[in-house]
Amino acid sequence: AVLTRNGFYIIEISARFHGDISTSFMIPKSSIHNPISEYFEYSLGLRNSLRSNQFEHVEFRVILPTQAGIFKGINNLSDLYQIPNIEQIIIRRPLNSQVQIAEDNTNLIGFVIASGPKDKINNTFNEFFEKIQLNISQDI
């Protein structure tokens, strides 16, 4: 958008419907609505507004490799879902793919999403990262 004397002008709109973490997971969990389907419903005249008044506290953290090697999975995935407030664990790294020690997000394993009272979320993530058992093989 550009601000001129006559107001804002939109030069380009590039909606990101390809499934990034915010559009696909965070917004639906935090605002209890799906922005993609609501956008299309609004565009087709099936709804009057894109606003939602229902919100919940939701955060995510990135799961990064702890060592270099071949990613074989997460050994205790079902146990991690027993941690209070864990909503979803998203694994984006294909099994048997090469990982390096993370210096940025290009080597991420995935994401963990938690919801609930804001003062409890950090404890949830601390417990999650203390318990996670990444299976990364040194055999290449």
TORPA-4810 file (N, C-alpha, C, O; in nm, 3 decimals):
<nodes>
NODE_1_0.084_-0.118_0.000_0.000_0.000_0.000_0.089_0.124_0.000_0.201_0.123_0.051_A
NODE_2_0.036_0.228_-0.057_0.107_0.355_-0.063_0.015_0.461_-0.003_-0.104_0.465_-0.034_V
NODE_3_0.070_0.548_0.082_-0.006_0.658_0.139_0.019_0.782_0.057_0.133_0.825_0.041_L
NODE_4_-0.088_0.840_0.004_-0.078_0.964_-0.073_-0.164_1.071_-0.005_-0.226_1.044_0.098_T
NODE_5_-0.166_1.191_-0.060_-0.252_1.297_-0.007_-0.399_1.258_-0.010_-0.479_1.307_0.070_R
NODE_6_-0.434_1.171_-0.103_-0.573_1.128_-0.118_-0.606_1.001_-0.041_-0.717_0.950_-0.051_N
NODE_7_-0.511_0.950_0.036_-0.535_0.829_0.114_-0.447_0.713_0.071_-0.351_0.732_-0.004_G
NODE_8_-0.481_0.594_0.118_-0.404_0.474_0.086_-0.448_0.417_-0.048_-0.566_0.419_-0.082_F
NODE_9_-0.351_0.367_-0.124_-0.378_0.293_-0.246_-0.310_0.158_-0.235_-0.193_0.149_-0.199_Y
NODE_10_-0.385_0.054_-0.267_-0.328_-0.080_-0.265_-0.267_-0.108_-0.401_-0.333_-0.097_-0.504_I
NODE_11_-0.138_-0.143_-0.401_-0.069_-0.171_-0.525_-0.080_-0.319_-0.561_-0.103_-0.354_-0.676_I
NODE_12_-0.065_-0.405_-0.459_-0.069_-0.549_-0.485_-0.123_-0.618_-0.362_-0.091_-0.582_-0.249_E
NODE_13_-0.205_-0.718_-0.384_-0.253_-0.804_-0.276_-0.204_-0.944_-0.306_-0.227_-0.995_-0.416_I
NODE_14_-0.139_-1.004_-0.210_-0.089_-1.140_-0.227_-0.129_-1.222_-0.105_-0.050_-1.239_-0.012_S
NODE_15_-0.251_-1.272_-0.106_-0.297_-1.354_0.005_-0.216_-1.483_0.009_-0.192_-1.546_-0.094_A
NODE_16_-0.175_-1.522_0.129_-0.091_-1.641_0.144_-0.176_-1.759_0.187_-0.185_-1.790_0.306_R
NODE_17_-0.239_-1.824_0.091_-0.325_-1.939_0.121_-0.249_-2.071_0.107_-0.312_-2.177_0.100_F
NODE_18_-0.119_-2.067_0.102_-0.041_-2.188_0.077_-0.015_-2.270_0.201_0.048_-2.375_0.191_H
NODE_19_-0.059_-2.226_0.317_-0.046_-2.310_0.435_0.065_-2.273_0.529_0.121_-2.361_0.594_G
NODE_20_0.100_-2.146_0.540_0.203_-2.110_0.637_0.148_-2.131_0.778_0.027_-2.150_0.795_D
NODE_21_0.234_-2.128_0.878_0.197_-2.161_1.015_0.088_-2.067_1.067_-0.001_-2.112_1.140_I
NODE_22_0.093_-1.940_1.033_-0.007_-1.845_1.083_-0.144_-1.869_1.024_-0.243_-1.880_1.097_S
NODE_23_-0.152_-1.878_0.891_-0.280_-1.892_0.824_-0.344_-2.027_0.852_-0.464_-2.034_0.879_T
NODE_24_-0.267_-2.133_0.847_-0.324_-2.267_0.858_-0.350_-2.312_1.000_-0.442_-2.390_1.024_S
NODE_25_-0.270_-2.266_1.096_-0.279_-2.322_1.230_-0.306_-2.220_1.340_-0.395_-2.240_1.423_F
NODE_26_-0.231_-2.110_1.342_-0.240_-2.016_1.453_-0.371_-1.937_1.455_-0.437_-1.930_1.559_M
NODE_27_-0.409_-1.879_1.344_-0.530_-1.797_1.342_-0.655_-1.881_1.372_-0.737_-1.839_1.454_I
NODE_28_-0.673_-1.998_1.309_-0.791_-2.077_1.343_-0.796_-2.117_1.491_-0.904_-2.122_1.549_P
NODE_29_-0.682_-2.145_1.552_-0.681_-2.187_1.693_-0.701_-2.069_1.787_-0.766_-2.083_1.890_K
NODE_30_-0.647_-1.952_1.753_-0.655_-1.839_1.845_-0.787_-1.763_1.833_-0.836_-1.709_1.932_S
NODE_31_-0.844_-1.757_1.715_-0.966_-1.679_1.698_-1.088_-1.765_1.669_-1.196_-1.713_1.644_S
NODE_32_-1.071_-1.894_1.674_-1.179_-1.989_1.657_-1.253_-1.966_1.524_-1.375_-1.977_1.517_I
NODE_33_-1.177_-1.935_1.421_-1.234_-1.926_1.287_-1.125_-1.959_1.186_-1.006_-1.956_1.218_H
NODE_34_-1.167_-1.989_1.064_-1.074_-2.024_0.958_-1.067_-1.908_0.860_-1.163_-1.883_0.787_N
NODE_35_-0.954_-1.836_0.856_-0.947_-1.716_0.772_-0.959_-1.744_0.623_-1.006_-1.659_0.548_P
NODE_36_-0.918_-1.860_0.581_-0.924_-1.891_0.437_-1.069_-1.909_0.394_-1.115_-1.846_0.298_I
NODE_37_-1.142_-1.996_0.465_-1.282_-2.017_0.426_-1.364_-1.891_0.447_-1.454_-1.863_0.367_S
NODE_38_-1.335_-1.814_0.554_-1.410_-1.691_0.578_-1.382_-1.586_0.470_-1.472_-1.512_0.431_E
NODE_39_-1.260_-1.579_0.421_-1.226_-1.486_0.313_-1.309_-1.518_0.188_-1.367_-1.428_0.126_Y
NODE_40_-1.314_-1.646_0.153_-1.390_-1.684_0.034_-1.541_-1.665_0.055_-1.611_-1.623_-0.037_F
NODE_41_-1.591_-1.695_0.175_-1.733_-1.670_0.203_-1.764_-1.521_0.192_-1.867_-1.483_0.136_E
NODE_42_-1.677_-1.437_0.245_-1.696_-1.292_0.236_-1.691_-1.246_0.090_-1.774_-1.165_0.047_Y
NODE_43_-1.594_-1.298_0.014_-1.581_-1.261_-0.127_-1.703_-1.300_-0.209_-1.738_-1.231_-0.304_S
NODE_44_-1.768_-1.410_-0.172_-1.886_-1.457_-0.243_-2.015_-1.396_-0.190_-2.124_-1.429_-0.238_L
NODE_45_-2.004_-1.309_-0.090_-2.122_-1.245_-0.033_-2.198_-1.331_0.064_-2.313_-1.300_0.096_G
NODE_46_-2.138_-1.439_0.112_-2.206_-1.530_0.204_-2.193_-1.488_0.351_-2.258_-1.546_0.437_L
NODE_47_-2.110_-1.387_0.379_-2.096_-1.334_0.515_-2.074_-1.184_0.506_-2.025_-1.133_0.405_R
NODE_48_-2.110_-1.112_0.613_-2.104_-0.966_0.612_-1.973_-0.910_0.665_-1.941_-0.795_0.638_N
NODE_49_-1.897_-0.988_0.740_-1.778_-0.934_0.805_-1.671_-1.041_0.817_-1.699_-1.161_0.816_S
NODE_50_-1.548_-0.995_0.828_-1.436_-1.087_0.854_-1.391_-1.080_0.999_-1.290_-1.140_1.035_L
NODE_51_-1.464_-1.008_1.081_-1.425_-0.990_1.222_-1.476_-1.103_1.309_-1.583_-1.158_1.287_R
NODE_52_-1.394_-1.136_1.412_-1.433_-1.235_1.512_-1.409_-1.176_1.650_-1.307_-1.111_1.672_S
NODE_53_-1.500_-1.197_1.741_-1.485_-1.146_1.876_-1.441_-1.254_1.975_-1.422_-1.224_2.093_N
NODE_54_-1.425_-1.377_1.929_-1.383_-1.485_2.017_-1.234_-1.509_1.998_-1.189_-1.540_1.887_Q
NODE_55_-1.156_-1.496_2.106_-1.013_-1.517_2.097_-0.964_-1.602_2.213_-1.021_-1.599_2.322_F
NODE_56_-0.860_-1.678_2.189_-0.797_-1.763_2.289_-0.647_-1.740_2.276_-0.598_-1.710_2.167_E
NODE_57_-0.573_-1.755_2.386_-0.428_-1.736_2.380_-0.362_-1.861_2.321_-0.377_-1.971_2.375_H
NODE_58_-0.291_-1.843_2.211_-0.223_-1.952_2.142_-0.084_-1.905_2.104_-0.066_-1.793_2.058_V
NODE_59_0.016_-1.993_2.125_0.154_-1.963_2.084_0.213_-2.085_2.017_0.164_-2.197_2.033_E
NODE_60_0.320_-2.062_1.940_0.392_-2.176_1.882_0.541_-2.158_1.906_0.589_-2.047_1.929_F
NODE_61_0.611_-2.268_1.899_0.757_-2.270_1.906_0.806_-2.359_1.792_0.736_-2.449_1.746_R
NODE_62_0.927_-2.331_1.749_0.990_-2.408_1.641_1.066_-2.525_1.703_1.136_-2.508_1.804_V
NODE_63_1.053_-2.642_1.643_1.130_-2.760_1.684_1.252_-2.767_1.593_1.239_-2.783_1.472_I
NODE_64_1.370_-2.755_1.653_1.495_-2.755_1.577_1.576_-2.880_1.609_1.565_-2.935_1.719_L
NODE_65_1.657_-2.927_1.515_1.742_-3.043_1.543_1.847_-3.012_1.647_1.900_-2.900_1.654_P
NODE_66_1.877_-3.111_1.729_1.977_-3.095_1.834_2.115_-3.142_1.790_2.215_-3.118_1.858_T
NODE_67_2.121_-3.209_1.676_2.248_-3.256_1.620_2.230_-3.278_1.471_2.117_-3.284_1.422_Q
NODE_68_2.339_-3.289_1.400_2.334_-3.316_1.256_2.317_-3.465_1.233_2.360_-3.547_1.314_A
NODE_69_2.254_-3.500_1.123_2.237_-3.641_1.088_2.112_-3.660_1.003_2.070_-3.569_0.932_G
NODE_70_2.054_-3.780_1.011_1.934_-3.815_0.937_1.816_-3.817_1.033_1.817_-3.889_1.133_I
NODE_71_1.713_-3.736_1.003_1.595_-3.728_1.089_1.510_-3.853_1.070_1.463_-3.882_0.960_F
NODE_72_1.492_-3.929_1.179_1.416_-4.053_1.176_1.278_-4.040_1.241_1.195_-4.130_1.228_K
NODE_73_1.253_-3.929_1.311_1.122_-3.911_1.373_1.133_-3.859_1.515_1.241_-3.820_1.561_G
NODE_74_1.021_-3.859_1.584_1.015_-3.822_1.725_0.970_-3.947_1.800_0.859_-3.996_1.779_I
NODE_75_1.057_-3.998_1.887_1.031_-4.127_1.952_0.908_-4.126_2.043_0.835_-4.225_2.048_N
NODE_76_0.884_-4.018_2.113_0.777_-4.015_2.214_0.664_-3.920_2.176_0.612_-3.848_2.261_N
NODE_77_0.627_-3.919_2.051_0.526_-3.825_2.001_0.395_-3.835_2.079_0.339_-3.733_2.118_L
NODE_78_0.345_-3.957_2.102_0.217_-3.970_2.172_0.227_-3.921_2.316_0.129_-3.867_2.369_S
NODE_79_0.341_-3.938_2.381_0.360_-3.888_2.518_0.357_-3.735_2.521_0.306_-3.677_2.616_D
NODE_80_0.411_-3.671_2.418_0.415_-3.525_2.415_0.275_-3.465_2.409_0.251_-3.356_2.460_L
NODE_81_0.182_-3.537_2.346_0.044_-3.488_2.339_-0.027_-3.494_2.475_-0.133_-3.435_2.491_Y
NODE_82_0.032_-3.564_2.572_-0.027_-3.572_2.706_0.008_-3.451_2.792_-0.050_-3.431_2.898_Q
NODE_83_0.103_-3.370_2.745_0.141_-3.249_2.820_0.024_-3.151_2.813_-0.026_-3.122_2.705_I
NODE_84_-0.020_-3.099_2.930_-0.133_-3.006_2.928_-0.107_-2.886_2.837_0.003_-2.832_2.833_P
NODE_85_-0.209_-2.846_2.765_-0.212_-2.729_2.676_-0.149_-2.752_2.539_-0.157_-2.663_2.455_N
NODE_86_-0.088_-2.868_2.514_-0.035_-2.894_2.380_-0.153_-2.919_2.287_-0.234_-3.008_2.310_I
NODE_87_-0.161_-2.839_2.182_-0.270_-2.850_2.085_-0.231_-2.935_1.966_-0.307_-3.022_1.922_E
NODE_88_-0.112_-2.909_1.913_-0.073_-2.974_1.789_0.077_-2.975_1.775_0.146_-2.881_1.815_Q
NODE_89_0.129_-3.084_1.718_0.271_-3.096_1.685_0.276_-3.118_1.535_0.222_-3.217_1.484_I
NODE_90_0.340_-3.027_1.465_0.345_-3.032_1.319_0.487_-3.067_1.278_0.581_-2.994_1.307_I
NODE_91_0.501_-3.179_1.211_0.633_-3.222_1.163_0.641_-3.186_1.015_0.565_-3.240_0.934_I
NODE_92_0.733_-3.096_0.981_0.749_-3.052_0.842_0.868_-3.118_0.773_0.876_-3.118_0.650_R
NODE_93_0.957_-3.174_0.850_1.077_-3.236_0.794_1.044_-3.379_0.751_0.994_-3.457_0.833_R
NODE_94_1.070_-3.416_0.626_1.045_-3.554_0.584_1.133_-3.653_0.660_1.248_-3.623_0.692_P
NODE_95_1.078_-3.769_0.690_1.158_-3.874_0.752_1.273_-3.911_0.660_1.260_-3.907_0.538_L
NODE_96_1.383_-3.947_0.719_1.506_-3.988_0.648_1.570_-3.874_0.570_1.644_-3.897_0.475_N
NODE_97_1.542_-3.751_0.611_1.608_-3.637_0.546_1.724_-3.589_0.632_1.726_-3.605_0.754_S
NODE_98_1.820_-3.531_0.565_1.941_-3.478_0.630_1.907_-3.350_0.707_1.838_-3.263_0.654_Q
NODE_99_1.957_-3.339_0.830_1.942_-3.215_0.908_2.079_-3.172_0.958_2.169_-3.253_0.979_V
NODE_100_2.092_-3.043_0.976_2.213_-2.985_1.032_2.177_-2.919_1.163_2.059_-2.896_1.192_Q
NODE_101_2.277_-2.888_1.244_2.251_-2.809_1.364_2.194_-2.676_1.315_2.249_-2.614_1.225_I
NODE_102_2.085_-2.636_1.376_2.011_-2.520_1.326_2.082_-2.389_1.356_2.114_-2.358_1.470_A
NODE_103_2.105_-2.313_1.250_2.153_-2.175_1.263_2.041_-2.079_1.223_2.049_-1.959_1.251_E
NODE_104_1.939_-2.131_1.157_1.821_-2.054_1.119_1.707_-2.153_1.100_1.720_-2.270_1.136_D
NODE_105_1.595_-2.108_1.046_1.480_-2.197_1.036_1.479_-2.289_0.913_1.381_-2.359_0.890_N
NODE_106_1.585_-2.290_0.835_1.587_-2.378_0.717_1.602_-2.524_0.755_1.572_-2.612_0.674_T
NODE_107_1.648_-2.552_0.876_1.663_-2.691_0.921_1.558_-2.730_1.023_1.575_-2.829_1.095_N
NODE_108_1.449_-2.655_1.032_1.351_-2.686_1.135_1.289_-2.823_1.113_1.272_-2.869_1.000_L
NODE_109_1.255_-2.888_1.225_1.184_-3.016_1.223_1.035_-2.990_1.208_0.966_-3.060_1.134_I
NODE_110_0.987_-2.889_1.280_0.844_-2.858_1.275_0.808_-2.754_1.378_0.889_-2.669_1.416_G
NODE_111_0.683_-2.761_1.424_0.630_-2.663_1.518_0.550_-2.734_1.626_0.496_-2.842_1.603_F
NODE_112_0.544_-2.673_1.743_0.454_-2.719_1.849_0.365_-2.600_1.884_0.413_-2.488_1.902_V
NODE_113_0.234_-2.626_1.895_0.136_-2.523_1.923_0.070_-2.555_2.057_0.029_-2.669_2.082_I
NODE_114_0.060_-2.454_2.143_-0.006_-2.470_2.272_-0.107_-2.359_2.291_-0.088_-2.248_2.241_A
NODE_115_-0.214_-2.388_2.363_-0.314_-2.285_2.394_-0.354_-2.298_2.539_-0.342_-2.404_2.600_S
NODE_116_-0.403_-2.188_2.592_-0.447_-2.187_2.730_-0.410_-2.058_2.797_-0.377_-1.960_2.730_G
NODE_117_-0.415_-2.055_2.930_-0.380_-1.932_3.001_-0.236_-1.889_2.970_-0.144_-1.971_2.973_P
NODE_118_-0.220_-1.762_2.942_-0.089_-1.709_2.901_0.021_-1.741_3.003_0.134_-1.769_2.965_K
NODE_119_-0.012_-1.736_3.131_0.089_-1.760_3.233_0.132_-1.907_3.242_0.232_-1.936_3.308_D
NODE_120_0.060_-1.998_3.179_0.096_-2.140_3.182_0.167_-2.189_3.055_0.227_-2.296_3.055_K
NODE_121_0.160_-2.109_2.949_0.215_-2.153_2.820_0.366_-2.176_2.826_0.415_-2.275_2.772_I
NODE_122_0.441_-2.088_2.890_0.587_-2.108_2.898_0.622_-2.237_2.969_0.714_-2.307_2.927_N
NODE_123_0.549_-2.271_3.075_0.572_-2.398_3.144_0.543_-2.516_3.052_0.613_-2.617_3.054_N
NODE_124_0.440_-2.502_2.971_0.405_-2.607_2.874_0.520_-2.629_2.777_0.560_-2.743_2.753_T
NODE_125_0.573_-2.521_2.720_0.684_-2.535_2.625_0.810_-2.586_2.693_0.884_-2.666_2.634_F
NODE_126_0.837_-2.541_2.814_0.954_-2.592_2.887_0.945_-2.743_2.905_1.042_-2.815_2.881_N
NODE_127_0.828_-2.790_2.947_0.810_-2.935_2.965_0.824_-3.008_2.831_0.886_-3.114_2.824_E
NODE_128_0.766_-2.952_2.728_0.773_-3.015_2.596_0.919_-3.034_2.553_0.958_-3.143_2.512_F
NODE_129_0.999_-2.927_2.563_1.137_-2.937_2.514_1.228_-3.016_2.608_1.334_-3.062_2.565_F
NODE_130_1.189_-3.032_2.733_1.263_-3.121_2.823_1.237_-3.267_2.788_1.325_-3.352_2.805_E
NODE_131_1.116_-3.298_2.740_1.075_-3.436_2.716_1.093_-3.486_2.574_1.103_-3.607_2.551_K
NODE_132_1.098_-3.395_2.476_1.101_-3.441_2.336_1.225_-3.526_2.310_1.335_-3.494_2.354_I
NODE_133_1.203_-3.637_2.237_1.312_-3.728_2.201_1.322_-3.735_2.049_1.260_-3.819_1.984_Q
NODE_134_1.404_-3.644_1.994_1.427_-3.646_1.849_1.514_-3.765_1.816_1.614_-3.791_1.883_L
NODE_135_1.476_-3.838_1.712_1.555_-3.950_1.665_1.633_-3.902_1.543_1.580_-3.896_1.432_N
NODE_136_1.760_-3.869_1.565_1.847_-3.824_1.456_1.966_-3.919_1.452_2.046_-3.924_1.545_I
NODE_137_1.976_-3.993_1.343_2.080_-4.094_1.328_2.208_-4.030_1.276_2.205_-3.942_1.190_S
NODE_138_2.320_-4.074_1.328_2.449_-4.027_1.280_2.492_-4.100_1.154_2.583_-4.055_1.084_Q
NODE_139_2.426_-4.212_1.124_2.461_-4.291_1.004_2.408_-4.220_0.880_2.288_-4.196_0.867_D
NODE_140_2.497_-4.189_0.790_2.457_-4.119_0.667_2.464_-4.212_0.549_2.434_-4.171_0.436_I
</nodes>
